[in-house]
Amino acid sequence: MSEGFLGDRLRVGGSITNLGSGLKYESEEEDLPTTIKGGAAYRMSKRVAFALDAAFPKDENAYVMGGAEYEMPIATDWSAAGRVGIFLGMIRWF
């Protein structure tokens, strides 16, 4: 992978889930719970990374989540990672 804007430190991504016409069973039909998600992770050093994600469900309020990771080498080819995350709250659209 070639180095980009911030080298190999910044990662971004996004997804759309449950995109489609809906579910139908006999005479009942339900819409799929479509959700758009986006996020970014920034590696501060070889051991520390931070992430921030946002989700935008179709019929609900959007929400934001954050997290951090610490990686510790324990052998030549092995490492252990500890992660913590937090739900930062709902985004209310007016």
FIPA-449902 format. One record per atom (N, C-alpha, C, CB): atom name; y negated, x, z negated. Coordinates in Angstrom, 1 decimal, padded with zeros to 4 digits. Glycine has a CB too. Layout:
<zavexs>
<zavex atomo="CA" y="Y" x="X" z="Z"/>
...
</zavexs>
This chain:
<zavexs>
<zavex atomo="N" y="001.2" x="000.8" z="000.0"/>
<zavex atomo="CA" y="000.0" x="000.0" z="000.0"/>
<zavex atomo="C" y="-001.2" x="000.9" z="000.0"/>
<zavex atomo="CB" y="000.0" x="-001.0" z="-001.2"/>
<zavex atomo="N" y="-002.2" x="000.6" z="000.8"/>
<zavex atomo="CA" y="-003.4" x="001.4" z="000.9"/>
<zavex atomo="C" y="-004.3" x="001.0" z="-000.3"/>
<zavex atomo="CB" y="-004.1" x="001.2" z="002.2"/>
<zavex atomo="N" y="-005.2" x="001.9" z="-000.7"/>
<zavex atomo="CA" y="-006.1" x="001.6" z="-001.7"/>
<zavex atomo="C" y="-007.2" x="000.8" z="-001.2"/>
<zavex atomo="CB" y="-006.7" x="002.9" z="-002.3"/>
<zavex atomo="N" y="-007.6" x="-000.3" z="-002.0"/>
<zavex atomo="CA" y="-008.6" x="-001.2" z="-001.6"/>
<zavex atomo="C" y="-009.9" x="-001.0" z="-002.3"/>
<zavex atomo="CB" y="-008.2" x="-002.6" z="-001.8"/>
<zavex atomo="N" y="-010.7" x="-002.0" z="-002.5"/>
<zavex atomo="CA" y="-012.0" x="-002.0" z="-003.1"/>
<zavex atomo="C" y="-012.0" x="-001.2" z="-004.4"/>
<zavex atomo="CB" y="-012.5" x="-003.4" z="-003.3"/>
<zavex atomo="N" y="-011.1" x="-001.6" z="-005.3"/>
<zavex atomo="CA" y="-011.1" x="-000.9" z="-006.6"/>
<zavex atomo="C" y="-009.8" x="-000.1" z="-006.8"/>
<zavex atomo="CB" y="-011.2" x="-001.9" z="-007.7"/>
<zavex atomo="N" y="-009.3" x="000.5" z="-005.7"/>
<zavex atomo="CA" y="-008.1" x="001.3" z="-005.7"/>
<zavex atomo="C" y="-006.9" x="000.3" z="-005.9"/>
<zavex atomo="CB" y="-008.1" x="002.3" z="-006.8"/>
<zavex atomo="N" y="-006.1" x="000.7" z="-006.8"/>
<zavex atomo="CA" y="-004.9" x="-000.1" z="-007.1"/>
<zavex atomo="C" y="-005.1" x="-000.9" z="-008.4"/>
<zavex atomo="CB" y="-003.6" x="000.7" z="-007.1"/>
<zavex atomo="N" y="-006.3" x="-001.0" z="-008.9"/>
<zavex atomo="CA" y="-006.5" x="-001.6" z="-010.2"/>
<zavex atomo="C" y="-006.7" x="-003.1" z="-010.2"/>
<zavex atomo="CB" y="-007.8" x="-001.0" z="-010.8"/>
<zavex atomo="N" y="-007.2" x="-003.7" z="-009.2"/>
<zavex atomo="CA" y="-007.5" x="-005.1" z="-009.1"/>
<zavex atomo="C" y="-006.5" x="-005.8" z="-008.2"/>
<zavex atomo="CB" y="-008.9" x="-005.4" z="-008.6"/>
<zavex atomo="N" y="-005.9" x="-006.9" z="-008.7"/>
<zavex atomo="CA" y="-004.9" x="-007.7" z="-008.0"/>
<zavex atomo="C" y="-005.5" x="-009.2" z="-008.0"/>
<zavex atomo="CB" y="-003.5" x="-007.6" z="-008.6"/>
<zavex atomo="N" y="-005.4" x="-009.8" z="-006.9"/>
<zavex atomo="CA" y="-005.8" x="-011.2" z="-006.9"/>
<zavex atomo="C" y="-004.7" x="-012.0" z="-006.2"/>
<zavex atomo="CB" y="-007.2" x="-011.4" z="-006.2"/>
<zavex atomo="N" y="-004.7" x="-013.3" z="-006.5"/>
<zavex atomo="CA" y="-003.7" x="-014.2" z="-005.9"/>
<zavex atomo="C" y="-004.0" x="-015.6" z="-006.0"/>
<zavex atomo="CB" y="-002.3" x="-013.9" z="-006.5"/>
<zavex atomo="N" y="-003.3" x="-016.4" z="-005.3"/>
<zavex atomo="CA" y="-003.6" x="-017.9" z="-005.3"/>
<zavex atomo="C" y="-002.4" x="-018.6" z="-004.8"/>
<zavex atomo="CB" y="-004.8" x="-018.3" z="-004.6"/>
<zavex atomo="N" y="-002.3" x="-019.9" z="-005.1"/>
<zavex atomo="CA" y="-001.2" x="-020.7" z="-004.6"/>
<zavex atomo="C" y="-001.6" x="-022.2" z="-004.6"/>
<zavex atomo="CB" y="000.0" x="-020.5" z="-005.5"/>
<zavex atomo="N" y="-000.9" x="-022.9" z="-003.8"/>
<zavex atomo="CA" y="-001.0" x="-024.4" z="-003.8"/>
<zavex atomo="C" y="000.4" x="-024.9" z="-004.0"/>
<zavex atomo="CB" y="-001.7" x="-024.9" z="-002.4"/>
<zavex atomo="N" y="000.6" x="-025.7" z="-005.0"/>
<zavex atomo="CA" y="002.0" x="-026.2" z="-005.3"/>
<zavex atomo="C" y="002.0" x="-027.7" z="-005.0"/>
<zavex atomo="CB" y="002.4" x="-025.9" z="-006.7"/>
<zavex atomo="N" y="003.2" x="-028.2" z="-004.7"/>
<zavex atomo="CA" y="003.4" x="-029.6" z="-004.5"/>
<zavex atomo="C" y="002.5" x="-030.2" z="-003.4"/>
<zavex atomo="CB" y="003.3" x="-030.4" z="-005.8"/>
<zavex atomo="N" y="002.4" x="-029.5" z="-002.3"/>
<zavex atomo="CA" y="001.6" x="-030.0" z="-001.2"/>
<zavex atomo="C" y="002.5" x="-030.8" z="-000.3"/>
<zavex atomo="CB" y="000.9" x="-028.8" z="-000.4"/>
<zavex atomo="N" y="002.1" x="-032.0" z="-000.1"/>
<zavex atomo="CA" y="003.0" x="-032.9" z="000.7"/>
<zavex atomo="C" y="002.6" x="-034.3" z="000.6"/>
<zavex atomo="CB" y="004.5" x="-032.7" z="000.4"/>
<zavex atomo="N" y="003.4" x="-035.2" z="001.2"/>
<zavex atomo="CA" y="003.1" x="-036.6" z="001.3"/>
<zavex atomo="C" y="003.5" x="-037.3" z="000.0"/>
<zavex atomo="CB" y="003.8" x="-037.2" z="002.4"/>
<zavex atomo="N" y="004.5" x="-036.9" z="-000.7"/>
<zavex atomo="CA" y="004.9" x="-037.6" z="-001.9"/>
<zavex atomo="C" y="006.4" x="-037.8" z="-002.0"/>
<zavex atomo="CB" y="004.2" x="-039.0" z="-002.0"/>
<zavex atomo="N" y="006.8" x="-038.5" z="-003.1"/>
<zavex atomo="CA" y="008.2" x="-038.8" z="-003.3"/>
<zavex atomo="C" y="008.4" x="-040.3" z="-003.1"/>
<zavex atomo="CB" y="008.7" x="-038.3" z="-004.7"/>
<zavex atomo="N" y="009.5" x="-040.7" z="-002.5"/>
<zavex atomo="CA" y="009.9" x="-042.1" z="-002.3"/>
<zavex atomo="C" y="011.3" x="-042.3" z="-002.7"/>
<zavex atomo="CB" y="009.6" x="-042.5" z="-000.8"/>
<zavex atomo="N" y="011.5" x="-043.3" z="-003.6"/>
<zavex atomo="CA" y="012.8" x="-043.7" z="-004.0"/>
<zavex atomo="C" y="012.9" x="-045.2" z="-003.9"/>
<zavex atomo="CB" y="013.1" x="-043.3" z="-005.5"/>
<zavex atomo="N" y="013.7" x="-045.7" z="-003.0"/>
<zavex atomo="CA" y="013.9" x="-047.1" z="-002.7"/>
<zavex atomo="C" y="012.5" x="-047.6" z="-002.3"/>
<zavex atomo="CB" y="014.5" x="-047.9" z="-003.9"/>
<zavex atomo="N" y="011.9" x="-048.5" z="-003.0"/>
<zavex atomo="CA" y="010.6" x="-049.1" z="-002.6"/>
<zavex atomo="C" y="009.4" x="-048.5" z="-003.4"/>
<zavex atomo="CB" y="010.7" x="-050.6" z="-002.9"/>
<zavex atomo="N" y="009.7" x="-047.6" z="-004.3"/>
<zavex atomo="CA" y="008.6" x="-047.0" z="-005.0"/>
<zavex atomo="C" y="008.2" x="-045.6" z="-004.4"/>
<zavex atomo="CB" y="009.0" x="-046.8" z="-006.5"/>
<zavex atomo="N" y="006.9" x="-045.3" z="-004.4"/>
<zavex atomo="CA" y="006.4" x="-044.0" z="-003.9"/>
<zavex atomo="C" y="005.4" x="-043.5" z="-004.9"/>
<zavex atomo="CB" y="005.8" x="-044.2" z="-002.5"/>
<zavex atomo="N" y="005.5" x="-042.2" z="-005.1"/>
<zavex atomo="CA" y="004.7" x="-041.4" z="-006.1"/>
<zavex atomo="C" y="004.0" x="-040.2" z="-005.3"/>
<zavex atomo="CB" y="005.4" x="-041.0" z="-007.3"/>
<zavex atomo="N" y="002.8" x="-040.0" z="-005.6"/>
<zavex atomo="CA" y="002.2" x="-038.8" z="-005.1"/>
<zavex atomo="C" y="002.7" x="-037.5" z="-005.8"/>
<zavex atomo="CB" y="000.6" x="-038.9" z="-005.2"/>
<zavex atomo="N" y="002.7" x="-036.4" z="-005.1"/>
<zavex atomo="CA" y="003.1" x="-035.2" z="-005.7"/>
<zavex atomo="C" y="001.9" x="-034.6" z="-006.6"/>
<zavex atomo="CB" y="003.5" x="-034.1" z="-004.7"/>
<zavex atomo="N" y="002.2" x="-034.0" z="-007.7"/>
<zavex atomo="CA" y="001.1" x="-033.4" z="-008.5"/>
<zavex atomo="C" y="000.6" x="-032.1" z="-008.0"/>
<zavex atomo="CB" y="001.6" x="-033.2" z="-010.0"/>
<zavex atomo="N" y="-000.2" x="-032.2" z="-006.9"/>
<zavex atomo="CA" y="-000.7" x="-031.0" z="-006.2"/>
<zavex atomo="C" y="-001.6" x="-030.2" z="-007.2"/>
<zavex atomo="CB" y="-001.5" x="-031.4" z="-004.9"/>
<zavex atomo="N" y="-001.4" x="-028.9" z="-007.2"/>
<zavex atomo="CA" y="-002.3" x="-028.0" z="-008.0"/>
<zavex atomo="C" y="-002.6" x="-026.8" z="-007.2"/>
<zavex atomo="CB" y="-001.5" x="-027.6" z="-009.3"/>
<zavex atomo="N" y="-003.9" x="-026.4" z="-007.3"/>
<zavex atomo="CA" y="-004.4" x="-025.2" z="-006.7"/>
<zavex atomo="C" y="-004.6" x="-024.2" z="-007.8"/>
<zavex atomo="CB" y="-005.7" x="-025.4" z="-005.9"/>
<zavex atomo="N" y="-004.1" x="-023.0" z="-007.7"/>
<zavex atomo="CA" y="-004.2" x="-022.0" z="-008.7"/>
<zavex atomo="C" y="-004.7" x="-020.7" z="-008.1"/>
<zavex atomo="CB" y="-002.8" x="-021.7" z="-009.4"/>
<zavex atomo="N" y="-005.5" x="-020.0" z="-008.9"/>
<zavex atomo="CA" y="-006.0" x="-018.7" z="-008.5"/>
<zavex atomo="C" y="-006.1" x="-017.8" z="-009.7"/>
<zavex atomo="CB" y="-007.4" x="-018.8" z="-007.8"/>
<zavex atomo="N" y="-006.1" x="-016.5" z="-009.5"/>
<zavex atomo="CA" y="-006.2" x="-015.6" z="-010.6"/>
<zavex atomo="C" y="-006.4" x="-014.2" z="-010.2"/>
<zavex atomo="CB" y="-004.9" x="-015.6" z="-011.4"/>
<zavex atomo="N" y="-006.7" x="-013.3" z="-011.2"/>
<zavex atomo="CA" y="-006.9" x="-011.9" z="-010.9"/>
<zavex atomo="C" y="-006.4" x="-011.1" z="-012.2"/>
<zavex atomo="CB" y="-008.4" x="-011.6" z="-010.7"/>
<zavex atomo="N" y="-006.0" x="-009.9" z="-011.9"/>
<zavex atomo="CA" y="-005.6" x="-009.0" z="-012.9"/>
<zavex atomo="C" y="-006.2" x="-007.7" z="-012.7"/>
<zavex atomo="CB" y="-004.0" x="-008.9" z="-013.0"/>
<zavex atomo="N" y="-006.7" x="-007.0" z="-013.8"/>
<zavex atomo="CA" y="-007.3" x="-005.8" z="-013.6"/>
<zavex atomo="C" y="-006.7" x="-004.8" z="-014.6"/>
<zavex atomo="CB" y="-008.9" x="-005.9" z="-014.0"/>
<zavex atomo="N" y="-006.2" x="-003.7" z="-014.0"/>
<zavex atomo="CA" y="-005.5" x="-002.6" z="-014.8"/>
<zavex atomo="C" y="-006.5" x="-001.6" z="-015.3"/>
<zavex atomo="CB" y="-004.4" x="-001.9" z="-014.0"/>
<zavex atomo="N" y="-006.8" x="-001.6" z="-016.6"/>
<zavex atomo="CA" y="-007.8" x="-000.7" z="-017.2"/>
<zavex atomo="C" y="-007.3" x="000.7" z="-017.2"/>
<zavex atomo="CB" y="-008.1" x="-001.2" z="-018.6"/>
<zavex atomo="N" y="-006.0" x="000.9" z="-017.4"/>
<zavex atomo="CA" y="-005.4" x="002.2" z="-017.4"/>
<zavex atomo="C" y="-003.9" x="002.1" z="-017.1"/>
<zavex atomo="CB" y="-005.6" x="002.9" z="-018.9"/>
<zavex atomo="N" y="-003.2" x="003.1" z="-017.2"/>
<zavex atomo="CA" y="-001.7" x="003.0" z="-016.9"/>
<zavex atomo="C" y="-001.0" x="002.1" z="-017.8"/>
<zavex atomo="CB" y="-001.1" x="004.4" z="-016.9"/>
<zavex atomo="N" y="-001.6" x="001.9" z="-019.0"/>
<zavex atomo="CA" y="-000.9" x="001.1" z="-020.1"/>
<zavex atomo="C" y="-001.5" x="-000.2" z="-020.4"/>
<zavex atomo="CB" y="-000.9" x="001.9" z="-021.3"/>
<zavex atomo="N" y="-002.8" x="-000.5" z="-020.0"/>
<zavex atomo="CA" y="-003.5" x="-001.7" z="-020.4"/>
<zavex atomo="C" y="-003.9" x="-002.5" z="-019.2"/>
<zavex atomo="CB" y="-004.7" x="-001.4" z="-021.3"/>
<zavex atomo="N" y="-003.6" x="-003.8" z="-019.2"/>
<zavex atomo="CA" y="-004.1" x="-004.7" z="-018.1"/>
<zavex atomo="C" y="-004.6" x="-006.0" z="-018.7"/>
<zavex atomo="CB" y="-002.9" x="-005.0" z="-017.1"/>
<zavex atomo="N" y="-005.5" x="-006.6" z="-018.0"/>
<zavex atomo="CA" y="-006.1" x="-007.9" z="-018.4"/>
<zavex atomo="C" y="-006.0" x="-008.9" z="-017.2"/>
<zavex atomo="CB" y="-007.5" x="-007.8" z="-018.9"/>
<zavex atomo="N" y="-005.8" x="-010.2" z="-017.5"/>
<zavex atomo="CA" y="-005.6" x="-011.2" z="-016.4"/>
<zavex atomo="C" y="-006.4" x="-012.4" z="-016.8"/>
<zavex atomo="CB" y="-004.2" x="-011.5" z="-016.2"/>
<zavex atomo="N" y="-006.9" x="-013.1" z="-015.7"/>
<zavex atomo="CA" y="-007.6" x="-014.4" z="-015.9"/>
<zavex atomo="C" y="-007.1" x="-015.3" z="-014.8"/>
<zavex atomo="CB" y="-009.1" x="-014.2" z="-015.9"/>
<zavex atomo="N" y="-006.6" x="-016.5" z="-015.1"/>
<zavex atomo="CA" y="-006.1" x="-017.5" z="-014.2"/>
<zavex atomo="C" y="-006.9" x="-018.8" z="-014.3"/>
<zavex atomo="CB" y="-004.6" x="-017.7" z="-014.3"/>
<zavex atomo="N" y="-007.0" x="-019.6" z="-013.3"/>
<zavex atomo="CA" y="-007.6" x="-020.9" z="-013.3"/>
<zavex atomo="C" y="-006.6" x="-021.8" z="-012.5"/>
<zavex atomo="CB" y="-009.0" x="-020.9" z="-012.8"/>
<zavex atomo="N" y="-006.5" x="-023.1" z="-013.0"/>
<zavex atomo="CA" y="-005.7" x="-024.1" z="-012.3"/>
<zavex atomo="C" y="-006.5" x="-025.3" z="-012.1"/>
<zavex atomo="CB" y="-004.4" x="-024.4" z="-013.1"/>
<zavex atomo="N" y="-006.3" x="-025.9" z="-010.9"/>
<zavex atomo="CA" y="-007.1" x="-027.1" z="-010.6"/>
<zavex atomo="C" y="-006.1" x="-028.2" z="-010.1"/>
<zavex atomo="CB" y="-008.1" x="-026.8" z="-009.4"/>
<zavex atomo="N" y="-005.6" x="-029.0" z="-011.1"/>
<zavex atomo="CA" y="-004.6" x="-030.1" z="-010.8"/>
<zavex atomo="C" y="-005.4" x="-031.2" z="-010.0"/>
<zavex atomo="CB" y="-003.9" x="-030.6" z="-012.0"/>
<zavex atomo="N" y="-004.6" x="-031.9" z="-009.2"/>
<zavex atomo="CA" y="-005.2" x="-033.0" z="-008.4"/>
<zavex atomo="C" y="-005.9" x="-034.1" z="-009.2"/>
<zavex atomo="CB" y="-004.2" x="-033.6" z="-007.5"/>
<zavex atomo="N" y="-005.2" x="-034.6" z="-010.2"/>
<zavex atomo="CA" y="-005.7" x="-035.8" z="-010.9"/>
<zavex atomo="C" y="-006.0" x="-035.5" z="-012.4"/>
<zavex atomo="CB" y="-004.7" x="-036.9" z="-010.9"/>
<zavex atomo="N" y="-006.2" x="-034.2" z="-012.7"/>
<zavex atomo="CA" y="-006.5" x="-033.8" z="-014.1"/>
<zavex atomo="C" y="-007.6" x="-032.8" z="-014.2"/>
<zavex atomo="CB" y="-005.2" x="-033.2" z="-014.8"/>
<zavex atomo="N" y="-008.1" x="-032.5" z="-015.4"/>
<zavex atomo="CA" y="-009.1" x="-031.5" z="-015.5"/>
<zavex atomo="C" y="-008.6" x="-030.1" z="-015.2"/>
<zavex atomo="CB" y="-009.7" x="-031.6" z="-016.9"/>
<zavex atomo="N" y="-009.4" x="-029.3" z="-014.7"/>
<zavex atomo="CA" y="-009.0" x="-027.9" z="-014.4"/>
<zavex atomo="C" y="-008.9" x="-027.1" z="-015.8"/>
<zavex atomo="CB" y="-010.0" x="-027.2" z="-013.5"/>
<zavex atomo="N" y="-008.2" x="-026.0" z="-015.8"/>
<zavex atomo="CA" y="-008.1" x="-025.2" z="-017.0"/>
<zavex atomo="C" y="-008.0" x="-023.8" z="-016.7"/>
<zavex atomo="CB" y="-006.9" x="-025.7" z="-017.8"/>
<zavex atomo="N" y="-008.4" x="-022.9" z="-017.7"/>
<zavex atomo="CA" y="-008.4" x="-021.5" z="-017.6"/>
<zavex atomo="C" y="-007.5" x="-020.8" z="-018.6"/>
<zavex atomo="CB" y="-009.9" x="-021.0" z="-017.7"/>
<zavex atomo="N" y="-006.8" x="-019.8" z="-018.2"/>
<zavex atomo="CA" y="-006.0" x="-019.0" z="-019.1"/>
<zavex atomo="C" y="-006.3" x="-017.5" z="-019.0"/>
<zavex atomo="CB" y="-004.4" x="-019.3" z="-018.8"/>
<zavex atomo="N" y="-006.1" x="-016.8" z="-020.0"/>
<zavex atomo="CA" y="-006.3" x="-015.3" z="-020.0"/>
<zavex atomo="C" y="-005.2" x="-014.6" z="-020.7"/>
<zavex atomo="CB" y="-007.6" x="-015.0" z="-020.6"/>
<zavex atomo="N" y="-005.1" x="-013.3" z="-020.4"/>
<zavex atomo="CA" y="-004.0" x="-012.6" z="-021.1"/>
<zavex atomo="C" y="-004.2" x="-011.1" z="-021.0"/>
<zavex atomo="CB" y="-002.7" x="-012.9" z="-020.5"/>
<zavex atomo="N" y="-003.4" x="-010.4" z="-021.7"/>
<zavex atomo="CA" y="-003.5" x="-008.9" z="-021.8"/>
<zavex atomo="C" y="-002.0" x="-008.4" z="-021.9"/>
<zavex atomo="CB" y="-004.3" x="-008.4" z="-022.9"/>
<zavex atomo="N" y="-001.9" x="-007.1" z="-021.4"/>
<zavex atomo="CA" y="-000.6" x="-006.5" z="-021.4"/>
<zavex atomo="C" y="-000.8" x="-005.0" z="-021.9"/>
<zavex atomo="CB" y="000.2" x="-006.5" z="-020.1"/>
<zavex atomo="N" y="000.1" x="-004.6" z="-022.7"/>
<zavex atomo="CA" y="000.2" x="-003.1" z="-023.1"/>
<zavex atomo="C" y="001.6" x="-002.6" z="-022.8"/>
<zavex atomo="CB" y="-000.2" x="-003.0" z="-024.7"/>
<zavex atomo="N" y="001.6" x="-001.5" z="-022.1"/>
<zavex atomo="CA" y="002.9" x="-000.9" z="-021.7"/>
<zavex atomo="C" y="003.1" x="000.4" z="-022.4"/>
<zavex atomo="CB" y="003.0" x="-000.8" z="-020.2"/>
<zavex atomo="N" y="004.2" x="000.6" z="-023.0"/>
<zavex atomo="CA" y="004.5" x="001.9" z="-023.7"/>
<zavex atomo="C" y="005.8" x="002.5" z="-023.2"/>
<zavex atomo="CB" y="004.6" x="001.6" z="-025.2"/>
<zavex atomo="N" y="005.7" x="003.7" z="-022.7"/>
<zavex atomo="CA" y="006.9" x="004.4" z="-022.2"/>
<zavex atomo="C" y="007.8" x="004.7" z="-023.4"/>
<zavex atomo="CB" y="006.5" x="005.7" z="-021.5"/>
<zavex atomo="N" y="009.1" x="004.5" z="-023.2"/>
<zavex atomo="CA" y="010.1" x="004.8" z="-024.3"/>
<zavex atomo="C" y="011.1" x="005.8" z="-023.9"/>
<zavex atomo="CB" y="010.8" x="003.5" z="-024.7"/>
<zavex atomo="N" y="011.2" x="006.1" z="-022.6"/>
<zavex atomo="CA" y="012.1" x="007.1" z="-022.0"/>
<zavex atomo="C" y="011.6" x="007.5" z="-020.6"/>
<zavex atomo="CB" y="013.6" x="006.6" z="-021.9"/>
<zavex atomo="N" y="012.2" x="008.4" z="-020.0"/>
<zavex atomo="CA" y="011.7" x="008.9" z="-018.7"/>
<zavex atomo="C" y="011.6" x="007.8" z="-017.7"/>
<zavex atomo="CB" y="012.7" x="010.0" z="-018.2"/>
<zavex atomo="N" y="012.6" x="006.9" z="-017.6"/>
<zavex atomo="CA" y="012.5" x="005.9" z="-016.6"/>
<zavex atomo="C" y="012.5" x="004.5" z="-017.2"/>
<zavex atomo="CB" y="013.8" x="005.9" z="-015.7"/>
<zavex atomo="N" y="012.1" x="004.4" z="-018.5"/>
<zavex atomo="CA" y="012.1" x="003.1" z="-019.2"/>
<zavex atomo="C" y="010.7" x="002.9" z="-019.9"/>
<zavex atomo="CB" y="013.2" x="003.0" z="-020.2"/>
<zavex atomo="N" y="010.3" x="001.7" z="-020.0"/>
<zavex atomo="CA" y="009.1" x="001.4" z="-020.8"/>
<zavex atomo="C" y="009.3" x="000.0" z="-021.3"/>
<zavex atomo="CB" y="007.8" x="001.5" z="-019.9"/>
<zavex atomo="N" y="008.5" x="-000.3" z="-022.3"/>
<zavex atomo="CA" y="008.5" x="-001.6" z="-023.0"/>
<zavex atomo="C" y="007.0" x="-002.1" z="-022.9"/>
<zavex atomo="CB" y="008.9" x="-001.6" z="-024.5"/>
<zavex atomo="N" y="006.9" x="-003.5" z="-022.7"/>
<zavex atomo="CA" y="005.6" x="-004.1" z="-022.5"/>
<zavex atomo="C" y="005.4" x="-005.2" z="-023.5"/>
<zavex atomo="CB" y="005.3" x="-004.6" z="-021.1"/>
<zavex atomo="N" y="004.3" x="-005.3" z="-024.1"/>
<zavex atomo="CA" y="003.9" x="-006.4" z="-025.0"/>
<zavex atomo="C" y="002.8" x="-007.2" z="-024.3"/>
<zavex atomo="CB" y="003.5" x="-006.0" z="-026.4"/>
<zavex atomo="N" y="003.0" x="-008.5" z="-024.3"/>
<zavex atomo="CA" y="002.0" x="-009.4" z="-023.6"/>
<zavex atomo="C" y="001.5" x="-010.5" z="-024.6"/>
<zavex atomo="CB" y="002.6" x="-010.0" z="-022.4"/>
<zavex atomo="N" y="000.3" x="-010.8" z="-024.4"/>
<zavex atomo="CA" y="-000.3" x="-011.9" z="-025.2"/>
<zavex atomo="C" y="-001.2" x="-012.8" z="-024.2"/>
<zavex atomo="CB" y="-001.1" x="-011.4" z="-026.4"/>
<zavex atomo="N" y="-001.2" x="-014.1" z="-024.4"/>
<zavex atomo="CA" y="-001.9" x="-015.0" z="-023.6"/>
<zavex atomo="C" y="-002.6" x="-016.0" z="-024.4"/>
<zavex atomo="CB" y="-001.1" x="-015.6" z="-022.5"/>
<zavex atomo="N" y="-003.6" x="-016.6" z="-023.8"/>
<zavex atomo="CA" y="-004.4" x="-017.7" z="-024.5"/>
<zavex atomo="C" y="-004.8" x="-018.7" z="-023.5"/>
<zavex atomo="CB" y="-005.6" x="-017.1" z="-025.2"/>
<zavex atomo="N" y="-004.8" x="-020.0" z="-023.9"/>
<zavex atomo="CA" y="-005.3" x="-021.1" z="-023.2"/>
<zavex atomo="C" y="-006.8" x="-021.2" z="-023.5"/>
<zavex atomo="CB" y="-004.6" x="-022.4" z="-023.5"/>
<zavex atomo="N" y="-007.7" x="-020.9" z="-022.5"/>
<zavex atomo="CA" y="-009.1" x="-020.8" z="-022.8"/>
<zavex atomo="C" y="-009.8" x="-022.2" z="-022.8"/>
<zavex atomo="CB" y="-009.7" x="-019.9" z="-021.8"/>
<zavex atomo="N" y="-009.2" x="-023.2" z="-022.2"/>
<zavex atomo="CA" y="-009.8" x="-024.5" z="-022.3"/>
<zavex atomo="C" y="-009.8" x="-025.2" z="-021.0"/>
<zavex atomo="CB" y="-011.1" x="-024.4" z="-022.8"/>
<zavex atomo="N" y="-010.2" x="-026.5" z="-021.1"/>
<zavex atomo="CA" y="-010.4" x="-027.3" z="-019.9"/>
<zavex atomo="C" y="-011.8" x="-027.2" z="-019.3"/>
<zavex atomo="CB" y="-010.1" x="-028.8" z="-020.3"/>
<zavex atomo="N" y="-011.8" x="-027.4" z="-018.0"/>
<zavex atomo="CA" y="-013.1" x="-027.4" z="-017.3"/>
<zavex atomo="C" y="-013.3" x="-028.9" z="-016.9"/>
<zavex atomo="CB" y="-013.1" x="-026.4" z="-016.1"/>
<zavex atomo="N" y="-014.4" x="-029.4" z="-017.4"/>
<zavex atomo="CA" y="-014.7" x="-030.8" z="-017.1"/>
<zavex atomo="C" y="-015.7" x="-030.9" z="-016.0"/>
<zavex atomo="CB" y="-015.2" x="-031.6" z="-018.4"/>
<zavex atomo="N" y="-015.3" x="-031.6" z="-015.0"/>
<zavex atomo="CA" y="-016.2" x="-031.8" z="-013.8"/>
<zavex atomo="C" y="-017.0" x="-033.1" z="-014.0"/>
<zavex atomo="CB" y="-015.3" x="-031.9" z="-012.4"/>
<zavex atomo="N" y="-018.2" x="-033.0" z="-013.7"/>
<zavex atomo="CA" y="-019.1" x="-034.2" z="-013.9"/>
<zavex atomo="C" y="-019.4" x="-034.9" z="-012.6"/>
<zavex atomo="CB" y="-020.4" x="-033.8" z="-014.5"/>
</zavexs>
